[in-house]
């Protein structure tokens, strides 16, 4: 594919020549040169530049829509040609929610990069909503998310089961409690994930099924990662509801303990997510590789 189109796509997605340069590992003058060549080729401005901000012109929007399709077709071509010689190469951009990035992906990525060293792999991290937004913006082609919120323009494919559990530290005022009723949560100090998190979506939906709203809870704090929540809980009498995937070390070491919640279903699934009808070859290969890895471990 014409590298100038790749540069154009990056500038359009990042809305910045500087960020595109960092993204492509080239200089900013080189980015400007490629964009100027495209504008000279079509004899029309592709970007409006105002006070350090850039946005696509109408011509730029037209070119961007076609450039994305060309890029998708090129990636598919590369994948299918490489299949003939079993020489997998190309670029794969994946976005994963925080819990998946921290506790699920690392061993998968270690084995994947060992098996396919020619594939350039870039990982973006954020909460589930942020990952879905990156898909819409075209910055990634494949996401891995948690939660219930499904957008109609995206396709979701579950790949792993997970469970959210209530935890406390092992020395505080709740350390002797083994189980509670769901209504007891209303009177307990809780630390939860931030708005937009798939974990919070699951908790909110489960509680609503028991006629409890988030506003009914005593929420002490909302934090952006399981690690920050665990560190808070270890030094506080508050409790938290987090993924069992992120608790293995602390449960073994006796730093934290699980408290059962009666009559509350907090099971969920981690899912791949991608644009409807837009699953590229490398994306599909990564999905299949992940499924095989999880089934054998």
Secondary structure, DSSP 8 states (H G I E B T S, - for coil): --HHHHHHHHHHHHT-HHHHHHHHTS-HHHHHHHHHHHHHHHTS--EEEETTEEEE-HHHHHHHHHHHHHHHHHHHHHHHHHHTTT---EEEEEEEEHHHIIIIIHHHHHHHHHH-TTEEEEEEEE-HHHHHHHHHHTS-SEEEE-SS---TTEEEEEEEEEEEEEEEESSSTTTT--EEEGGGGGGSEEEEE-TT-HHHHHHHHHHHTTT--GGGSEEEEEES-HHHHHHHHHTSS-EEEEEGGG-HHHHHHTSEEEEEEET---EEEEEEEEETT---HHHHHHHHHHHHHHHH-
